[in-house]
Amino acid sequence: MPVPPSDPSLPGESTSPASAWPAPIDLRRVEPARNCFRFYRLVVQQDLFGSPSLLREWGRIGQSGRTLEQPCPSLQDALAARCDLLDRKRRRGYRVA
């Protein structure tokens, strides 16, 4: 799949292919009374073969955590999966950091 084009006429935009991918979303859930200090990160990126994938990282703040890469057939599918996970995590108490 080709890399989505970026518009170089916008200020601050570069023509590099990496800038066309959406920025990562960092989430935090902090509940000191329950000793709950969690992070969750959602990244839409290009895999080694040029296909879009959704990278999910989660764990306890200050620890290395776990990582899962979910291949997606298209960029739109990766973005839809990211939105679904974002909604699910917000319902569980995570907030954008």
C-alpha positions as CSV (number, residue, x, y, z in Angstrom):
1,M,0.0,0.0,0.0
2,P,1.4,3.4,-0.9
3,V,2.2,5.9,1.8
4,P,-0.6,8.6,2.2
5,P,0.6,11.8,0.6
6,S,1.3,14.9,2.7
7,D,0.5,18.4,1.7
8,P,3.8,20.3,1.7
9,S,1.9,23.6,1.4
10,L,0.9,23.4,5.1
11,P,3.2,25.1,7.5
12,G,5.3,22.7,9.6
13,E,4.6,19.8,7.2
14,S,7.5,18.0,5.6
15,T,7.4,15.9,2.5
16,S,8.9,12.8,4.2
17,P,6.7,9.7,4.1
18,A,6.8,9.3,7.9
19,S,5.0,12.6,8.5
20,A,1.9,11.3,6.7
21,W,1.1,8.8,9.4
22,P,-1.1,10.0,12.4
23,A,0.6,10.8,15.7
24,P,0.6,8.3,18.5
25,I,-2.0,8.5,21.3
26,D,-0.8,8.1,24.9
27,L,-3.4,7.3,27.5
28,R,-3.0,7.2,31.3
29,R,-5.1,5.7,34.1
30,V,-4.1,6.9,37.6
31,E,-6.1,5.8,40.6
32,P,-3.8,6.1,43.7
33,A,-6.6,4.7,46.1
34,R,-6.6,1.5,44.1
35,N,-2.8,1.5,43.4
36,C,-3.6,1.7,39.7
37,F,-1.0,3.4,37.6
38,R,-1.4,2.3,34.0
39,F,-0.4,3.5,30.5
40,Y,-1.7,2.6,27.0
41,R,-0.2,3.7,23.7
42,L,-1.8,3.4,20.3
43,V,0.4,3.9,17.2
44,V,-0.6,3.5,13.5
45,Q,2.5,2.8,11.6
46,Q,3.9,1.2,8.5
47,D,5.3,-2.3,9.0
48,L,8.5,-3.7,7.4
49,F,6.6,-4.6,4.2
50,G,4.8,-1.2,3.8
51,S,1.4,-2.3,5.1
52,P,-0.3,-0.3,7.9
53,S,-0.5,-1.8,11.3
54,L,-1.8,-0.8,14.7
55,L,0.8,-1.0,17.5
56,R,-0.5,-1.3,21.0
57,E,1.6,-0.9,24.1
58,W,0.3,-1.2,27.7
59,G,1.4,-1.8,31.2
60,R,2.3,-0.1,34.6
61,I,3.7,3.4,34.4
62,G,7.5,3.1,34.9
63,Q,7.7,-0.5,33.7
64,S,8.4,-1.8,30.2
65,G,4.9,-3.2,29.6
66,R,3.7,-5.4,26.7
67,T,3.5,-4.8,23.0
68,L,1.1,-6.1,20.3
69,E,1.2,-5.3,16.6
70,Q,-2.0,-5.8,14.7
71,P,-1.7,-5.9,10.9
72,C,-4.4,-4.1,9.0
73,P,-5.5,-4.4,5.4
74,S,-5.7,-0.6,4.9
75,L,-4.9,2.7,6.6
76,Q,-8.6,3.3,7.2
77,D,-9.0,-0.1,8.9
78,A,-6.1,0.7,11.2
79,L,-7.6,4.1,12.1
80,A,-11.0,2.6,12.7
81,A,-9.4,-0.1,15.0
82,R,-7.5,2.7,16.8
83,C,-10.8,4.7,17.4
84,D,-12.5,1.6,18.7
85,L,-9.7,0.9,21.2
86,L,-9.6,4.6,22.2
87,D,-13.3,4.5,23.0
88,R,-13.0,1.3,24.9
89,K,-10.1,2.6,27.0
90,R,-11.9,5.8,27.8
91,R,-14.9,3.9,29.1
92,R,-12.5,2.1,31.4
93,G,-11.1,5.3,32.9
94,Y,-8.1,6.1,30.7
95,R,-7.5,9.7,29.8
96,V,-5.4,11.2,27.0
97,A,-2.0,12.2,28.4
